[in-house]
Amino acid sequence: MTQGAQGCAGNPPERVRVVVSGRVQGVWYRGWTVDEARARGLDGWVRNRRDGSVEAVFQGPPEAVAEMVAACGRGPPMARVMAVETHPHEDPVAPGFEQIPSA
């Protein structure tokens, strides 16, 4: 079980929200995101959106968050990512990383 992502040397963790568009639903994108985020020790969540995109929030050390955002641009093998929008996310997230219901 993930202990919760912390910032480096007592610094606050980075938090971002991403919206990924392209062929990202029905290609295991959310499951891949959960695996990749947990492997990096990040907190947050991922979900499908009604418009066909995938939305996620990542919280953790800035380098790990940046790596995850970059990985979202590639996605799993069957995905075809067209764009990754990044937005600030101010609200803290619960420890761990999970898939949540679609919005």
CNS distance restraints for C-alpha pairs under 8 A (distance, minus, plus):
assign (resid   1 and name CA) (resid  96 and name CA) 7.38 0.50 0.50
assign (resid   2 and name CA) (resid  38 and name CA) 7.26 0.50 0.50
assign (resid   2 and name CA) (resid  41 and name CA) 6.68 0.50 0.50
assign (resid   2 and name CA) (resid  95 and name CA) 7.06 0.50 0.50
assign (resid   2 and name CA) (resid  96 and name CA) 5.22 0.50 0.50
assign (resid   2 and name CA) (resid  97 and name CA) 7.92 0.50 0.50
assign (resid   3 and name CA) (resid  95 and name CA) 6.71 0.50 0.50
assign (resid   3 and name CA) (resid  96 and name CA) 6.98 0.50 0.50
assign (resid   4 and name CA) (resid  41 and name CA) 7.16 0.50 0.50
assign (resid   4 and name CA) (resid  42 and name CA) 6.97 0.50 0.50
assign (resid   4 and name CA) (resid  43 and name CA) 5.98 0.50 0.50
assign (resid   4 and name CA) (resid  60 and name CA) 7.98 0.50 0.50
assign (resid   4 and name CA) (resid  94 and name CA) 7.91 0.50 0.50
assign (resid   4 and name CA) (resid  95 and name CA) 4.51 0.50 0.50
assign (resid   4 and name CA) (resid  96 and name CA) 5.76 0.50 0.50
assign (resid   5 and name CA) (resid  13 and name CA) 7.16 0.50 0.50
assign (resid   5 and name CA) (resid  41 and name CA) 5.84 0.50 0.50
assign (resid   5 and name CA) (resid  42 and name CA) 5.24 0.50 0.50
assign (resid   5 and name CA) (resid  43 and name CA) 5.78 0.50 0.50
assign (resid   5 and name CA) (resid  59 and name CA) 6.63 0.50 0.50
assign (resid   5 and name CA) (resid  60 and name CA) 4.54 0.50 0.50
assign (resid   5 and name CA) (resid  61 and name CA) 6.81 0.50 0.50
assign (resid   5 and name CA) (resid  95 and name CA) 7.23 0.50 0.50
assign (resid   5 and name CA) (resid  96 and name CA) 7.95 0.50 0.50
assign (resid   6 and name CA) (resid  10 and name CA) 7.60 0.50 0.50
assign (resid   6 and name CA) (resid  11 and name CA) 7.81 0.50 0.50
assign (resid   6 and name CA) (resid  12 and name CA) 6.93 0.50 0.50
assign (resid   6 and name CA) (resid  13 and name CA) 5.46 0.50 0.50
assign (resid   6 and name CA) (resid  60 and name CA) 5.43 0.50 0.50
assign (resid   6 and name CA) (resid  61 and name CA) 5.96 0.50 0.50
assign (resid   7 and name CA) (resid  11 and name CA) 4.79 0.50 0.50
assign (resid   7 and name CA) (resid  12 and name CA) 4.85 0.50 0.50
assign (resid   7 and name CA) (resid  13 and name CA) 4.04 0.50 0.50
assign (resid   7 and name CA) (resid  14 and name CA) 7.07 0.50 0.50
assign (resid   7 and name CA) (resid  60 and name CA) 5.87 0.50 0.50
assign (resid   7 and name CA) (resid  61 and name CA) 4.38 0.50 0.50
assign (resid   7 and name CA) (resid  62 and name CA) 7.07 0.50 0.50
assign (resid   8 and name CA) (resid  12 and name CA) 7.56 0.50 0.50
assign (resid   8 and name CA) (resid  13 and name CA) 7.58 0.50 0.50
assign (resid   8 and name CA) (resid  61 and name CA) 5.90 0.50 0.50
assign (resid   8 and name CA) (resid  62 and name CA) 7.97 0.50 0.50
assign (resid  13 and name CA) (resid  59 and name CA) 6.14 0.50 0.50
assign (resid  13 and name CA) (resid  60 and name CA) 4.67 0.50 0.50
assign (resid  13 and name CA) (resid  61 and name CA) 5.22 0.50 0.50
assign (resid  13 and name CA) (resid  62 and name CA) 6.66 0.50 0.50
assign (resid  14 and name CA) (resid  58 and name CA) 7.85 0.50 0.50
assign (resid  14 and name CA) (resid  59 and name CA) 5.47 0.50 0.50
assign (resid  14 and name CA) (resid  60 and name CA) 5.39 0.50 0.50
assign (resid  14 and name CA) (resid  61 and name CA) 5.93 0.50 0.50
assign (resid  14 and name CA) (resid  62 and name CA) 5.18 0.50 0.50
assign (resid  14 and name CA) (resid  65 and name CA) 6.88 0.50 0.50
assign (resid  15 and name CA) (resid  57 and name CA) 7.06 0.50 0.50
assign (resid  15 and name CA) (resid  58 and name CA) 5.65 0.50 0.50
assign (resid  15 and name CA) (resid  59 and name CA) 4.41 0.50 0.50
assign (resid  15 and name CA) (resid  60 and name CA) 6.81 0.50 0.50
assign (resid  15 and name CA) (resid  65 and name CA) 7.68 0.50 0.50
assign (resid  15 and name CA) (resid  88 and name CA) 6.59 0.50 0.50
assign (resid  15 and name CA) (resid  89 and name CA) 5.41 0.50 0.50
assign (resid  15 and name CA) (resid  90 and name CA) 6.81 0.50 0.50
assign (resid  15 and name CA) (resid  92 and name CA) 7.66 0.50 0.50
assign (resid  16 and name CA) (resid  57 and name CA) 5.63 0.50 0.50
assign (resid  16 and name CA) (resid  58 and name CA) 5.51 0.50 0.50
assign (resid  16 and name CA) (resid  59 and name CA) 6.72 0.50 0.50
assign (resid  16 and name CA) (resid  65 and name CA) 7.80 0.50 0.50
assign (resid  16 and name CA) (resid  86 and name CA) 6.63 0.50 0.50
assign (resid  16 and name CA) (resid  87 and name CA) 5.76 0.50 0.50
assign (resid  16 and name CA) (resid  88 and name CA) 4.82 0.50 0.50
assign (resid  16 and name CA) (resid  89 and name CA) 4.87 0.50 0.50
assign (resid  17 and name CA) (resid  55 and name CA) 7.16 0.50 0.50
assign (resid  17 and name CA) (resid  56 and name CA) 5.62 0.50 0.50
assign (resid  17 and name CA) (resid  57 and name CA) 4.29 0.50 0.50
assign (resid  17 and name CA) (resid  58 and name CA) 6.49 0.50 0.50
assign (resid  17 and name CA) (resid  86 and name CA) 5.83 0.50 0.50
assign (resid  17 and name CA) (resid  87 and name CA) 5.10 0.50 0.50
assign (resid  17 and name CA) (resid  88 and name CA) 6.07 0.50 0.50
assign (resid  17 and name CA) (resid  89 and name CA) 5.62 0.50 0.50
assign (resid  18 and name CA) (resid  55 and name CA) 5.63 0.50 0.50
assign (resid  18 and name CA) (resid  56 and name CA) 5.31 0.50 0.50
assign (resid  18 and name CA) (resid  57 and name CA) 6.32 0.50 0.50
assign (resid  18 and name CA) (resid  69 and name CA) 7.55 0.50 0.50
assign (resid  18 and name CA) (resid  84 and name CA) 6.45 0.50 0.50
assign (resid  18 and name CA) (resid  85 and name CA) 5.41 0.50 0.50
assign (resid  18 and name CA) (resid  86 and name CA) 4.57 0.50 0.50
assign (resid  18 and name CA) (resid  87 and name CA) 6.18 0.50 0.50
assign (resid  19 and name CA) (resid  53 and name CA) 6.60 0.50 0.50
assign (resid  19 and name CA) (resid  54 and name CA) 5.71 0.50 0.50
assign (resid  19 and name CA) (resid  55 and name CA) 4.47 0.50 0.50
assign (resid  19 and name CA) (resid  56 and name CA) 6.63 0.50 0.50
assign (resid  19 and name CA) (resid  84 and name CA) 5.71 0.50 0.50
assign (resid  19 and name CA) (resid  85 and name CA) 5.12 0.50 0.50
assign (resid  19 and name CA) (resid  86 and name CA) 6.71 0.50 0.50
assign (resid  20 and name CA) (resid  24 and name CA) 7.33 0.50 0.50
assign (resid  20 and name CA) (resid  53 and name CA) 5.54 0.50 0.50
assign (resid  20 and name CA) (resid  54 and name CA) 5.15 0.50 0.50
assign (resid  20 and name CA) (resid  55 and name CA) 6.31 0.50 0.50
assign (resid  20 and name CA) (resid  72 and name CA) 7.35 0.50 0.50
assign (resid  20 and name CA) (resid  73 and name CA) 7.78 0.50 0.50
assign (resid  20 and name CA) (resid  81 and name CA) 6.91 0.50 0.50
assign (resid  20 and name CA) (resid  82 and name CA) 7.60 0.50 0.50
assign (resid  20 and name CA) (resid  83 and name CA) 5.79 0.50 0.50
assign (resid  20 and name CA) (resid  84 and name CA) 4.54 0.50 0.50
assign (resid  20 and name CA) (resid  85 and name CA) 6.46 0.50 0.50
assign (resid  21 and name CA) (resid  52 and name CA) 7.16 0.50 0.50
assign (resid  21 and name CA) (resid  53 and name CA) 4.63 0.50 0.50
assign (resid  21 and name CA) (resid  54 and name CA) 6.64 0.50 0.50
assign (resid  21 and name CA) (resid  81 and name CA) 5.97 0.50 0.50
assign (resid  21 and name CA) (resid  82 and name CA) 5.59 0.50 0.50
assign (resid  21 and name CA) (resid  83 and name CA) 5.32 0.50 0.50
assign (resid  21 and name CA) (resid  84 and name CA) 6.57 0.50 0.50
assign (resid  22 and name CA) (resid  52 and name CA) 7.82 0.50 0.50
assign (resid  22 and name CA) (resid  53 and name CA) 6.89 0.50 0.50
assign (resid  22 and name CA) (resid  79 and name CA) 7.71 0.50 0.50
assign (resid  22 and name CA) (resid  80 and name CA) 5.68 0.50 0.50
assign (resid  22 and name CA) (resid  81 and name CA) 4.67 0.50 0.50
assign (resid  22 and name CA) (resid  82 and name CA) 4.63 0.50 0.50
assign (resid  22 and name CA) (resid  83 and name CA) 6.84 0.50 0.50
assign (resid  23 and name CA) (resid  27 and name CA) 7.58 0.50 0.50
assign (resid  23 and name CA) (resid  52 and name CA) 7.96 0.50 0.50
assign (resid  23 and name CA) (resid  79 and name CA) 5.41 0.50 0.50
assign (resid  23 and name CA) (resid  80 and name CA) 4.85 0.50 0.50
assign (resid  23 and name CA) (resid  81 and name CA) 6.14 0.50 0.50
assign (resid  23 and name CA) (resid  82 and name CA) 7.75 0.50 0.50
assign (resid  24 and name CA) (resid  28 and name CA) 7.81 0.50 0.50
assign (resid  24 and name CA) (resid  29 and name CA) 5.78 0.50 0.50
assign (resid  24 and name CA) (resid  52 and name CA) 7.37 0.50 0.50
assign (resid  24 and name CA) (resid  53 and name CA) 6.41 0.50 0.50
assign (resid  24 and name CA) (resid  54 and name CA) 6.62 0.50 0.50
assign (resid  24 and name CA) (resid  79 and name CA) 5.30 0.50 0.50
assign (resid  24 and name CA) (resid  80 and name CA) 6.57 0.50 0.50
assign (resid  24 and name CA) (resid  81 and name CA) 6.65 0.50 0.50
assign (resid  25 and name CA) (resid  29 and name CA) 6.46 0.50 0.50
assign (resid  25 and name CA) (resid  30 and name CA) 7.98 0.50 0.50
assign (resid  25 and name CA) (resid  48 and name CA) 7.07 0.50 0.50
assign (resid  25 and name CA) (resid  52 and name CA) 6.51 0.50 0.50
assign (resid  25 and name CA) (resid  53 and name CA) 7.06 0.50 0.50
assign (resid  25 and name CA) (resid  54 and name CA) 7.23 0.50 0.50
assign (resid  25 and name CA) (resid  79 and name CA) 7.95 0.50 0.50
assign (resid  27 and name CA) (resid  76 and name CA) 7.50 0.50 0.50
assign (resid  27 and name CA) (resid  78 and name CA) 5.50 0.50 0.50
assign (resid  27 and name CA) (resid  79 and name CA) 5.76 0.50 0.50
assign (resid  28 and name CA) (resid  32 and name CA) 6.05 0.50 0.50
assign (resid  28 and name CA) (resid  76 and name CA) 7.07 0.50 0.50
assign (resid  28 and name CA) (resid  78 and name CA) 7.85 0.50 0.50
assign (resid  28 and name CA) (resid  79 and name CA) 8.00 0.50 0.50
assign (resid  29 and name CA) (resid  33 and name CA) 6.05 0.50 0.50
assign (resid  29 and name CA) (resid  54 and name CA) 7.98 0.50 0.50
assign (resid  29 and name CA) (resid  75 and name CA) 6.52 0.50 0.50
assign (resid  29 and name CA) (resid  76 and name CA) 6.09 0.50 0.50
assign (resid  29 and name CA) (resid  79 and name CA) 6.92 0.50 0.50
assign (resid  30 and name CA) (resid  34 and name CA) 6.27 0.50 0.50
assign (resid  30 and name CA) (resid  46 and name CA) 6.20 0.50 0.50
assign (resid  30 and name CA) (resid  47 and name CA) 6.64 0.50 0.50
assign (resid  30 and name CA) (resid  48 and name CA) 7.61 0.50 0.50
assign (resid  30 and name CA) (resid  54 and name CA) 7.58 0.50 0.50
assign (resid  30 and name CA) (resid  99 and name CA) 6.82 0.50 0.50
assign (resid  31 and name CA) (resid  35 and name CA) 6.35 0.50 0.50
assign (resid  31 and name CA) (resid  99 and name CA) 7.60 0.50 0.50
assign (resid  32 and name CA) (resid  36 and name CA) 6.09 0.50 0.50
assign (resid  32 and name CA) (resid  75 and name CA) 7.44 0.50 0.50
assign (resid  32 and name CA) (resid  76 and name CA) 6.27 0.50 0.50
assign (resid  33 and name CA) (resid  37 and name CA) 5.89 0.50 0.50
assign (resid  33 and name CA) (resid  46 and name CA) 7.18 0.50 0.50
assign (resid  33 and name CA) (resid  72 and name CA) 7.69 0.50 0.50
assign (resid  33 and name CA) (resid  75 and name CA) 7.82 0.50 0.50
assign (resid  34 and name CA) (resid  38 and name CA) 6.04 0.50 0.50
assign (resid  34 and name CA) (resid  45 and name CA) 7.68 0.50 0.50
assign (resid  34 and name CA) (resid  46 and name CA) 7.31 0.50 0.50
assign (resid  34 and name CA) (resid  97 and name CA) 6.29 0.50 0.50
assign (resid  34 and name CA) (resid  98 and name CA) 6.16 0.50 0.50
assign (resid  34 and name CA) (resid  99 and name CA) 6.84 0.50 0.50
assign (resid  35 and name CA) (resid  39 and name CA) 6.12 0.50 0.50
assign (resid  36 and name CA) (resid  40 and name CA) 6.43 0.50 0.50
assign (resid  36 and name CA) (resid  68 and name CA) 7.35 0.50 0.50
assign (resid  37 and name CA) (resid  41 and name CA) 6.31 0.50 0.50
assign (resid  37 and name CA) (resid  42 and name CA) 5.25 0.50 0.50
assign (resid  37 and name CA) (resid  43 and name CA) 7.39 0.50 0.50
assign (resid  37 and name CA) (resid  58 and name CA) 7.68 0.50 0.50
assign (resid  37 and name CA) (resid  68 and name CA) 6.74 0.50 0.50
assign (resid  37 and name CA) (resid  97 and name CA) 6.82 0.50 0.50
assign (resid  38 and name CA) (resid  42 and name CA) 5.70 0.50 0.50
assign (resid  38 and name CA) (resid  43 and name CA) 7.53 0.50 0.50
assign (resid  38 and name CA) (resid  96 and name CA) 7.44 0.50 0.50
assign (resid  38 and name CA) (resid  97 and name CA) 6.23 0.50 0.50
assign (resid  40 and name CA) (resid  64 and name CA) 6.10 0.50 0.50
assign (resid  40 and name CA) (resid  68 and name CA) 7.79 0.50 0.50
assign (resid  41 and name CA) (resid  60 and name CA) 7.31 0.50 0.50
assign (resid  41 and name CA) (resid  64 and name CA) 7.91 0.50 0.50
assign (resid  42 and name CA) (resid  58 and name CA) 6.28 0.50 0.50
assign (resid  42 and name CA) (resid  59 and name CA) 5.61 0.50 0.50
assign (resid  42 and name CA) (resid  60 and name CA) 5.13 0.50 0.50
assign (resid  42 and name CA) (resid  61 and name CA) 7.88 0.50 0.50
assign (resid  42 and name CA) (resid  64 and name CA) 7.42 0.50 0.50
assign (resid  42 and name CA) (resid  65 and name CA) 7.39 0.50 0.50
assign (resid  42 and name CA) (resid  96 and name CA) 6.92 0.50 0.50
assign (resid  42 and name CA) (resid  97 and name CA) 6.63 0.50 0.50
assign (resid  43 and name CA) (resid  58 and name CA) 5.93 0.50 0.50
assign (resid  43 and name CA) (resid  59 and name CA) 5.03 0.50 0.50
assign (resid  43 and name CA) (resid  60 and name CA) 6.43 0.50 0.50
assign (resid  43 and name CA) (resid  93 and name CA) 6.77 0.50 0.50
assign (resid  43 and name CA) (resid  94 and name CA) 6.83 0.50 0.50
assign (resid  43 and name CA) (resid  95 and name CA) 5.37 0.50 0.50
assign (resid  43 and name CA) (resid  96 and name CA) 4.61 0.50 0.50
assign (resid  43 and name CA) (resid  97 and name CA) 4.76 0.50 0.50
assign (resid  44 and name CA) (resid  56 and name CA) 7.30 0.50 0.50
assign (resid  44 and name CA) (resid  57 and name CA) 5.14 0.50 0.50
assign (resid  44 and name CA) (resid  58 and name CA) 4.94 0.50 0.50
assign (resid  44 and name CA) (resid  59 and name CA) 5.94 0.50 0.50
assign (resid  44 and name CA) (resid  93 and name CA) 5.72 0.50 0.50
assign (resid  44 and name CA) (resid  94 and name CA) 6.72 0.50 0.50
assign (resid  44 and name CA) (resid  95 and name CA) 7.21 0.50 0.50
assign (resid  44 and name CA) (resid  96 and name CA) 6.42 0.50 0.50
assign (resid  44 and name CA) (resid  97 and name CA) 4.71 0.50 0.50
assign (resid  44 and name CA) (resid  98 and name CA) 6.63 0.50 0.50
assign (resid  45 and name CA) (resid  56 and name CA) 5.52 0.50 0.50
assign (resid  45 and name CA) (resid  57 and name CA) 5.48 0.50 0.50
assign (resid  45 and name CA) (resid  58 and name CA) 7.04 0.50 0.50
assign (resid  45 and name CA) (resid  97 and name CA) 5.31 0.50 0.50
assign (resid  45 and name CA) (resid  98 and name CA) 4.80 0.50 0.50
assign (resid  45 and name CA) (resid  99 and name CA) 5.49 0.50 0.50
assign (resid  45 and name CA) (resid 100 and name CA) 6.44 0.50 0.50
assign (resid  46 and name CA) (resid  54 and name CA) 7.17 0.50 0.50
assign (resid  46 and name CA) (resid  55 and name CA) 5.71 0.50 0.50
assign (resid  46 and name CA) (resid  56 and name CA) 4.12 0.50 0.50
assign (resid  46 and name CA) (resid  57 and name CA) 6.59 0.50 0.50
assign (resid  46 and name CA) (resid  98 and name CA) 6.54 0.50 0.50
assign (resid  46 and name CA) (resid  99 and name CA) 4.92 0.50 0.50
assign (resid  46 and name CA) (resid 100 and name CA) 6.11 0.50 0.50
assign (resid  47 and name CA) (resid  54 and name CA) 5.79 0.50 0.50
assign (resid  47 and name CA) (resid  55 and name CA) 5.47 0.50 0.50
assign (resid  47 and name CA) (resid  56 and name CA) 6.39 0.50 0.50
assign (resid  47 and name CA) (resid  99 and name CA) 5.86 0.50 0.50
assign (resid  47 and name CA) (resid 100 and name CA) 5.41 0.50 0.50
assign (resid  47 and name CA) (resid 101 and name CA) 6.06 0.50 0.50
assign (resid  47 and name CA) (resid 102 and name CA) 5.20 0.50 0.50
assign (resid  47 and name CA) (resid 103 and name CA) 7.18 0.50 0.50
assign (resid  48 and name CA) (resid  52 and name CA) 6.98 0.50 0.50
assign (resid  48 and name CA) (resid  53 and name CA) 6.17 0.50 0.50
assign (resid  48 and name CA) (resid  54 and name CA) 4.52 0.50 0.50
assign (resid  48 and name CA) (resid  55 and name CA) 6.27 0.50 0.50
assign (resid  48 and name CA) (resid 101 and name CA) 7.49 0.50 0.50
assign (resid  48 and name CA) (resid 102 and name CA) 4.75 0.50 0.50
assign (resid  48 and name CA) (resid 103 and name CA) 6.54 0.50 0.50
assign (resid  49 and name CA) (resid  53 and name CA) 5.39 0.50 0.50
assign (resid  49 and name CA) (resid  54 and name CA) 5.69 0.50 0.50
assign (resid  49 and name CA) (resid  55 and name CA) 6.77 0.50 0.50
assign (resid  49 and name CA) (resid 102 and name CA) 5.53 0.50 0.50
assign (resid  49 and name CA) (resid 103 and name CA) 4.91 0.50 0.50
assign (resid  50 and name CA) (resid 102 and name CA) 7.27 0.50 0.50
assign (resid  50 and name CA) (resid 103 and name CA) 6.24 0.50 0.50
assign (resid  57 and name CA) (resid  89 and name CA) 7.47 0.50 0.50
assign (resid  58 and name CA) (resid  65 and name CA) 6.30 0.50 0.50
assign (resid  58 and name CA) (resid  68 and name CA) 7.97 0.50 0.50
assign (resid  59 and name CA) (resid  65 and name CA) 6.66 0.50 0.50
assign (resid  59 and name CA) (resid  92 and name CA) 7.81 0.50 0.50
assign (resid  59 and name CA) (resid  93 and name CA) 7.21 0.50 0.50
assign (resid  60 and name CA) (resid  64 and name CA) 6.63 0.50 0.50
assign (resid  60 and name CA) (resid  65 and name CA) 6.07 0.50 0.50
assign (resid  61 and name CA) (resid  65 and name CA) 6.23 0.50 0.50
assign (resid  62 and name CA) (resid  66 and name CA) 6.09 0.50 0.50
assign (resid  63 and name CA) (resid  67 and name CA) 6.17 0.50 0.50
assign (resid  64 and name CA) (resid  68 and name CA) 6.18 0.50 0.50
assign (resid  65 and name CA) (resid  69 and name CA) 6.22 0.50 0.50
assign (resid  66 and name CA) (resid  70 and name CA) 6.23 0.50 0.50
assign (resid  67 and name CA) (resid  71 and name CA) 6.14 0.50 0.50
assign (resid  68 and name CA) (resid  72 and name CA) 6.20 0.50 0.50
assign (resid  69 and name CA) (resid  73 and name CA) 6.91 0.50 0.50
assign (resid  69 and name CA) (resid  84 and name CA) 7.94 0.50 0.50
assign (resid  70 and name CA) (resid  74 and name CA) 7.33 0.50 0.50
assign (resid  71 and name CA) (resid  75 and name CA) 6.14 0.50 0.50
assign (resid  72 and name CA) (resid  84 and name CA) 7.15 0.50 0.50
assign (resid  73 and name CA) (resid  81 and name CA) 6.03 0.50 0.50
assign (resid  73 and name CA) (resid  82 and name CA) 7.95 0.50 0.50
assign (resid  73 and name CA) (resid  83 and name CA) 7.07 0.50 0.50
assign (resid  73 and name CA) (resid  84 and name CA) 6.17 0.50 0.50
assign (resid  74 and name CA) (resid  79 and name CA) 7.77 0.50 0.50
assign (resid  74 and name CA) (resid  80 and name CA) 7.72 0.50 0.50
assign (resid  74 and name CA) (resid  81 and name CA) 6.48 0.50 0.50
assign (resid  75 and name CA) (resid  79 and name CA) 5.93 0.50 0.50
assign (resid  75 and name CA) (resid  80 and name CA) 7.62 0.50 0.50
assign (resid  75 and name CA) (resid  81 and name CA) 6.98 0.50 0.50
